[in-house]
Amino acid sequence: MHRTGELYGQYKTLEQQKETATLGMWVFLVTEILFFGGMFLTYAINRHEYPTAFGVGGNMLDLNLGFANTVVLIASSFTMAMSVWSAQTSNKKLVPIFLIFTLILGIVFLGVKVVEYKQKFDHHLIPGHGFDITYCSKQPAAVCGISEEDHAKEITEIKEGIEADGGLVALNAHAQLYFSLYFGMTGLHALHMIVGAGLLVWLILESRKGRFDANYNTPVENIGLYWHFVDIVWIFLFPLLYLINRHLA
């Protein structure tokens, strides 16, 4: 296989090369949909089976951090789209700028997830031997960083959950299943974000060389598709994990 400029030897034109690469990316994204779809199906089945425990678990997530991350990802989709537009219109100076903004927003998202995961560790909500769904309800509100009002609601929810699930052991087990899915789904999503960040770094380095323009921008477009897909997955994760049965009053 040889390469002439941006055209690889097995292709006759850049257009043919771009169509092939785009088709390959869409096929890859379809496999990703199947991958995430299995986890979403598992979540839906267990949510239906244990609605009370899943509701209690969901109310223990930090809605403010989840919402902030949603805003961050929507903003990153915009900057990614602008980088694609800049490449398509040969605005070579703008391409790396928008890619850098996208990378920064992606890093912010991952940083917020680290804060969330640390909270769950401190609140004994990591699935395993030390898991205790009642930990925060047994502590003063300040220990878990929640308001007195939310603390009172949590105590009430725990009591109702124990009654509905047939005991503390059952509630603890079902809530642990919720947090297993929470960490599995958000962790897999975060892994895709890390991969995307690595791809963005490569794009930034290449775009600073002035490589992408109206004639050749396939890598920017395809990595943009990947980034938008990862953002869309979060748009589904946020309401499923954070909003269902949420006490907003």
TIDRENVEX-945957 format. One record per residue (C-alpha): residue in one letter; x, y, z; residue number from 1. Coordinates in steps of 0.25 Angstrom, whole numbers, plus 2048, in hexadecimal, padded with zeros to 3 digits. Example, Ala and Ser with C-alpha at 12.3 -4.5 7.8 and 13.67 -1.06 7.14 Angstrom:
2
<"a"; <831; 7EE; 81F>; 1>
<"s"; <837; 7FC; 81D>; 2>
This chain:
249
<"m"; <800; 800; 800>; 1>
<"h"; <806; 80E; 7FC>; 2>
<"r"; <801; 81C; 800>; 3>
<"t"; <801; 828; 7F7>; 4>
<"g"; <7FE; 834; 7FF>; 5>
<"e"; <7F2; 830; 807>; 6>
<"l"; <7ED; 826; 7FD>; 7>
<"y"; <7F1; 817; 800>; 8>
<"g"; <7F4; 80E; 7F5>; 9>
<"q"; <7E7; 805; 7F6>; 10>
<"y"; <7DE; 811; 7F2>; 11>
<"k"; <7DD; 818; 7E5>; 12>
<"t"; <7D8; 826; 7EB>; 13>
<"l"; <7D7; 82D; 7F9>; 14>
<"e"; <7C8; 82C; 7F8>; 15>
<"q"; <7C8; 81D; 7F7>; 16>
<"q"; <7D2; 81C; 802>; 17>
<"k"; <7C9; 825; 80B>; 18>
<"e"; <7BD; 81E; 808>; 19>
<"t"; <7C3; 811; 80C>; 20>
<"a"; <7C9; 816; 819>; 21>
<"t"; <7BB; 81C; 81C>; 22>
<"l"; <7B4; 80F; 81A>; 23>
<"g"; <7BF; 808; 822>; 24>
<"m"; <7BC; 812; 82E>; 25>
<"w"; <7AD; 810; 82D>; 26>
<"v"; <7AF; 801; 82D>; 27>
<"f"; <7B7; 803; 83A>; 28>
<"l"; <7AD; 80C; 840>; 29>
<"v"; <7A2; 801; 83E>; 30>
<"t"; <7AA; 7F7; 845>; 31>
<"e"; <7AC; 801; 850>; 32>
<"i"; <79D; 803; 851>; 33>
<"l"; <79B; 7F4; 852>; 34>
<"f"; <7A6; 7F4; 85D>; 35>
<"f"; <79F; 7FF; 865>; 36>
<"g"; <792; 7FA; 862>; 37>
<"g"; <794; 7ED; 86A>; 38>
<"m"; <798; 7F5; 876>; 39>
<"f"; <78B; 7FE; 874>; 40>
<"l"; <783; 7F1; 873>; 41>
<"t"; <789; 7EC; 880>; 42>
<"y"; <786; 7F9; 887>; 43>
<"a"; <777; 7F9; 882>; 44>
<"i"; <774; 7EB; 886>; 45>
<"n"; <77A; 7ED; 894>; 46>
<"r"; <774; 7FB; 896>; 47>
<"h"; <766; 7F4; 893>; 48>
<"e"; <769; 7E9; 89D>; 49>
<"y"; <76E; 7F2; 8A8>; 50>
<"p"; <769; 800; 8A6>; 51>
<"t"; <769; 804; 8B5>; 52>
<"a"; <778; 801; 8B7>; 53>
<"f"; <77C; 807; 8AA>; 54>
<"g"; <774; 814; 8AE>; 55>
<"v"; <77B; 814; 8BB>; 56>
<"g"; <788; 813; 8B4>; 57>
<"g"; <785; 81D; 8A9>; 58>
<"n"; <782; 827; 8B4>; 59>
<"m"; <790; 825; 8BA>; 60>
<"l"; <796; 82B; 8AD>; 61>
<"d"; <79B; 839; 8AD>; 62>
<"l"; <791; 83F; 8A3>; 63>
<"n"; <799; 84C; 8A2>; 64>
<"l"; <7A5; 845; 89D>; 65>
<"g"; <79D; 83D; 894>; 66>
<"f"; <796; 849; 88E>; 67>
<"a"; <7A4; 850; 88D>; 68>
<"n"; <7AA; 845; 885>; 69>
<"t"; <79E; 845; 87C>; 70>
<"v"; <7A0; 853; 879>; 71>
<"v"; <7AF; 851; 877>; 72>
<"l"; <7AD; 846; 86D>; 73>
<"i"; <7A3; 84E; 865>; 74>
<"a"; <7AD; 859; 864>; 75>
<"s"; <7B7; 84F; 860>; 76>
<"s"; <7AE; 84A; 854>; 77>
<"f"; <7AD; 859; 850>; 78>
<"t"; <7BC; 85B; 850>; 79>
<"m"; <7BE; 84E; 849>; 80>
<"a"; <7B4; 852; 83E>; 81>
<"m"; <7BB; 85F; 83C>; 82>
<"s"; <7C8; 858; 83A>; 83>
<"v"; <7C2; 850; 82F>; 84>
<"w"; <7BC; 85C; 829>; 85>
<"s"; <7CA; 863; 82A>; 86>
<"a"; <7D0; 858; 823>; 87>
<"q"; <7C6; 857; 818>; 88>
<"t"; <7C7; 866; 815>; 89>
<"s"; <7D6; 866; 815>; 90>
<"n"; <7D7; 86F; 822>; 91>
<"k"; <7E4; 868; 826>; 92>
<"k"; <7E7; 871; 831>; 93>
<"l"; <7D9; 86E; 838>; 94>
<"v"; <7DA; 85F; 837>; 95>
<"p"; <7E4; 85D; 842>; 96>
<"i"; <7DE; 868; 84B>; 97>
<"f"; <7D0; 861; 84B>; 98>
<"l"; <7D7; 853; 84D>; 99>
<"i"; <7DE; 859; 859>; 100>
<"f"; <7D1; 85E; 85F>; 101>
<"t"; <7CB; 851; 85D>; 102>
<"l"; <7D6; 849; 863>; 103>
<"i"; <7D6; 853; 86F>; 104>
<"l"; <7C7; 850; 871>; 105>
<"g"; <7C9; 841; 870>; 106>
<"i"; <7D3; 842; 87B>; 107>
<"v"; <7CA; 84B; 884>; 108>
<"f"; <7BF; 840; 882>; 109>
<"l"; <7C9; 835; 887>; 110>
<"g"; <7CD; 83E; 892>; 111>
<"v"; <7BF; 83F; 897>; 112>
<"k"; <7BD; 830; 896>; 113>
<"v"; <7C9; 82E; 89F>; 114>
<"v"; <7C3; 837; 8A9>; 115>
<"e"; <7B6; 82F; 8A8>; 116>
<"y"; <7BD; 822; 8AA>; 117>
<"k"; <7C5; 827; 8B6>; 118>
<"q"; <7B7; 82B; 8BC>; 119>
<"k"; <7B2; 81D; 8BA>; 120>
<"f"; <7BF; 818; 8C1>; 121>
<"d"; <7BD; 821; 8CD>; 122>
<"h"; <7AE; 81D; 8CE>; 123>
<"h"; <7B1; 80E; 8CE>; 124>
<"l"; <7AA; 80D; 8C1>; 125>
<"i"; <7B4; 805; 8BA>; 126>
<"p"; <7AF; 7F7; 8B7>; 127>
<"g"; <7B6; 7EC; 8BF>; 128>
<"h"; <7B8; 7E8; 8CE>; 129>
<"g"; <7B7; 7F7; 8D3>; 130>
<"f"; <7AB; 7FB; 8CC>; 131>
<"d"; <7A0; 801; 8D5>; 132>
<"i"; <794; 808; 8CF>; 133>
<"t"; <790; 80D; 8DD>; 134>
<"y"; <79E; 814; 8E0>; 135>
<"c"; <79A; 822; 8DD>; 136>
<"s"; <78D; 821; 8E4>; 137>
<"k"; <794; 81D; 8F1>; 138>
<"q"; <79D; 829; 8F0>; 139>
<"p"; <79B; 837; 8F2>; 140>
<"a"; <797; 83E; 8E6>; 141>
<"a"; <7A5; 846; 8E5>; 142>
<"v"; <7AD; 839; 8E5>; 143>
<"c"; <7A7; 836; 8D7>; 144>
<"g"; <7A6; 844; 8D2>; 145>
<"i"; <797; 845; 8D1>; 146>
<"s"; <78D; 84E; 8D6>; 147>
<"e"; <784; 84B; 8E2>; 148>
<"e"; <778; 84A; 8D9>; 149>
<"d"; <77E; 840; 8D0>; 150>
<"h"; <784; 839; 8DC>; 151>
<"a"; <776; 837; 8E2>; 152>
<"k"; <770; 833; 8D4>; 153>
<"e"; <77B; 828; 8D3>; 154>
<"i"; <778; 823; 8E1>; 155>
<"t"; <769; 822; 8DD>; 156>
<"e"; <76D; 81B; 8CF>; 157>
<"i"; <776; 811; 8D6>; 158>
<"k"; <76B; 80D; 8E0>; 159>
<"e"; <761; 80C; 8D5>; 160>
<"g"; <76B; 804; 8CC>; 161>
<"i"; <76D; 7FA; 8D8>; 162>
<"e"; <75E; 7F8; 8D9>; 163>
<"a"; <75C; 7F7; 8CA>; 164>
<"d"; <768; 7ED; 8C7>; 165>
<"g"; <765; 7E4; 8D3>; 166>
<"g"; <771; 7E8; 8DC>; 167>
<"l"; <77E; 7EF; 8DD>; 168>
<"v"; <786; 7E4; 8D7>; 169>
<"a"; <77D; 7E3; 8CB>; 170>
<"l"; <77D; 7F3; 8C9>; 171>
<"n"; <78C; 7F3; 8CA>; 172>
<"a"; <78E; 7E8; 8C0>; 173>
<"h"; <785; 7EE; 8B6>; 174>
<"a"; <78B; 7FC; 8B8>; 175>
<"q"; <799; 7F6; 8B6>; 176>
<"l"; <794; 7F0; 8A9>; 177>
<"y"; <790; 7FF; 8A5>; 178>
<"f"; <79E; 804; 8A8>; 179>
<"s"; <7A4; 7F9; 8A1>; 180>
<"l"; <79D; 7FD; 894>; 181>
<"y"; <7A0; 80C; 897>; 182>
<"f"; <7AF; 809; 898>; 183>
<"g"; <7AF; 7FF; 88C>; 184>
<"m"; <7A7; 809; 883>; 185>
<"t"; <7AD; 816; 887>; 186>
<"g"; <7BB; 80F; 888>; 187>
<"l"; <7BA; 809; 87A>; 188>
<"h"; <7B5; 817; 875>; 189>
<"a"; <7C1; 81E; 87C>; 190>
<"l"; <7CA; 814; 875>; 191>
<"h"; <7C5; 818; 867>; 192>
<"m"; <7C7; 826; 86B>; 193>
<"i"; <7D6; 823; 86E>; 194>
<"v"; <7D7; 81D; 861>; 195>
<"g"; <7D1; 829; 85A>; 196>
<"a"; <7DA; 832; 862>; 197>
<"g"; <7E6; 82A; 85C>; 198>
<"l"; <7E1; 82C; 84E>; 199>
<"l"; <7DF; 83A; 850>; 200>
<"v"; <7ED; 83C; 855>; 201>
<"w"; <7F1; 836; 847>; 202>
<"l"; <7E8; 83E; 83F>; 203>
<"i"; <7ED; 84B; 846>; 204>
<"l"; <7FB; 847; 843>; 205>
<"e"; <7F8; 844; 834>; 206>
<"s"; <7EF; 851; 833>; 207>
<"r"; <7FA; 85A; 838>; 208>
<"k"; <802; 855; 82C>; 209>
<"g"; <7F7; 85A; 823>; 210>
<"r"; <7F3; 84D; 81E>; 211>
<"f"; <7E4; 84E; 81E>; 212>
<"d"; <7DD; 856; 814>; 213>
<"a"; <7D1; 856; 80A>; 214>
<"n"; <7D8; 84B; 802>; 215>
<"y"; <7DB; 842; 80D>; 216>
<"n"; <7D4; 842; 81B>; 217>
<"t"; <7D0; 833; 81C>; 218>
<"p"; <7D7; 831; 82A>; 219>
<"v"; <7D0; 83D; 830>; 220>
<"e"; <7C3; 839; 82B>; 221>
<"n"; <7C4; 82B; 82F>; 222>
<"i"; <7C9; 82E; 83D>; 223>
<"g"; <7BE; 838; 83E>; 224>
<"l"; <7B4; 82D; 83C>; 225>
<"y"; <7BA; 825; 847>; 226>
<"w"; <7BA; 831; 850>; 227>
<"h"; <7AC; 834; 84D>; 228>
<"f"; <7A8; 825; 850>; 229>
<"v"; <7AF; 825; 85D>; 230>
<"d"; <7A7; 832; 861>; 231>
<"i"; <79A; 82C; 85D>; 232>
<"v"; <79C; 820; 865>; 233>
<"w"; <79E; 829; 871>; 234>
<"i"; <791; 830; 86D>; 235>
<"f"; <78A; 823; 870>; 236>
<"l"; <792; 81F; 87C>; 237>
<"f"; <78F; 82C; 883>; 238>
<"p"; <780; 82B; 884>; 239>
<"l"; <780; 81C; 887>; 240>
<"l"; <78A; 81D; 892>; 241>
<"y"; <787; 82A; 898>; 242>
<"l"; <779; 82E; 896>; 243>
<"i"; <770; 823; 897>; 244>
<"n"; <768; 823; 8A4>; 245>
<"r"; <770; 82F; 8A8>; 246>
<"h"; <76B; 837; 8B4>; 247>
<"l"; <76C; 846; 8AE>; 248>
<"a"; <762; 84C; 8B8>; 249>
